[in-house]
């Protein structure tokens, strides 16, 4: 499985947290990330996103840069919220038999997930940062972190 993980772009301040929108900078960050990675993202088969507004906006904008992927459905998954359950996300990945998966969510859940899958510690993703992992099966210490590309 190839797993791509993107953290939402910069968001405006606001309350409740789940309703915060992407800022102008955040939209620009995400669009740039999509353009920069469109060639390697062409194989995405399924997308899972936090239900928070800034994450779903990020998923829409990012996929919008991948012209042939505009029809991909964005599946909302509650445990991709900032304090979601890592094991629930791992279970989702184990049950889903896609070769190439995109997750769109937040810190700290994304850093914790990368650490769990790779055996690393303290992984941090800045806003609109994109990570690439490869694994035969999604389980503890079974993935290789290929790279993390930070937003410009």
N, C-alpha and C positions, 0 to 999 in steps of 0.2 A: 504494500500500500504506500502510495505517496500522499502525504498529508501536508497541506498548505494551511497555515494559520495566520490570519491577519487581525491585528487589534484595530478597533474603530479609530477613525480620524479624530482630530481635536474637536471637542464639543464645547458648546456655550455653557456657562454656569446656569443652574436652575434647579427647581424642585417640582415634582419628585424626580429623583435621579433617572428613573426609567423613561422619562419624557424629554430628556435633554437632547437637543438637535446638534448636528454637526455645525461647526462654525464655517465661515468662508474659507479659512485656512484648512480646516479639516476636510472639506470637500475637495480642495485643490490637492491636498496630500494623497487622498484616496484615488482620485482620478490619475494622478501622476504614477502612483504605484501600479495601477491597472495597466496603463500604457507601457510602462517599463517592463512589466512581466507578462504581457499578453501572449508572447510566443511560448512560454513554458507553462502557461495556464490553460492551454487549448484542450487539454485532456480531462478537465474537471467533469466529473460525473454527477456529483451530489454536493449540495451546499447546506450546511447547518449554521444557524445564526442565533445569537442571544435574541430574545424578544424585545430588548431595549431599543428605543427609536434610533439612537446613534449607531447601533450595530446593524440594524436592518437598512438604514440609509447607506452605511458603508458597503454592505453586500450589494445593494442595488447599483451604486456608483462603480464599484470595482468590476462587477460583472458587465456593466454597461460598456466598459472599455474592451471587452472580449466579444467582438462582434458576433461570432457564431454561438455565443453562450447566453444571449439575451433571453432565451426561452427557458433557462434553468429555473426551477422552482427553488425558492429560499425556504427551507424548512426551519421553523422556529423550534428551539429546544431550550426549555427553562433552565437546565443545569449549565448553560453557557453564560448565565448571569455572573456578575463579578465574584460573588461568593458561592458559586455553584459547586456541585459535587463532582470532583474529578473522576471518581470511580463510575459514576453514572455516564459521564462522557466516554470513558474507556469502554464501558459496556455497549454503548451506542455504536462506537466504531467497530467493536468485535462482531456485532450482529449485522452490520451493514457490509455487504460484500463488494463494495465499489473499489476500483483500483486507485482512483484519484479523488480525494475529498478535500473540500475547503471548509474551514471553521472560521467564523467571524464572531469575535467576542471581546473580552475585557481582561485587564489585569485585576486581581491576581490569579484568576482561574487559568488563564493561558500559560503564564509562567510556571504554575504548579503542574499543569498537564505536560508541558515540555520536559520539566524536571523528572516527572514520574516515568515518562516513556523513554527518556534517554539516560537516566541516572545522573544527570547534571544537577547542579544546585545553584539557586539564585538567578535563574534565567529571567530577564526582564525584556519586555517589548515596549518601545515607545509608541506614541500614537501613530497609526497607519504603518507600523512595522510589519513586515511579512517574513514568516519563517517557513522553511522547508524541512520536512522530516521524511525519512524512508524507513520502512519496516516490513518484515514478512507477516507479522501479526501484531496488532496493537496490545502490548502488555508491558509490564514494568521492565525497564532497562533493555528493551528490545529494539528501540529506534536509534537511528543515527540522525543527529542534527546536521543537515547539509549546510545551511546558512541562515542568517538573519539579515535582512536588508532593512535598514532604517529609512524613514521618510526623509525626503530632502528638505 
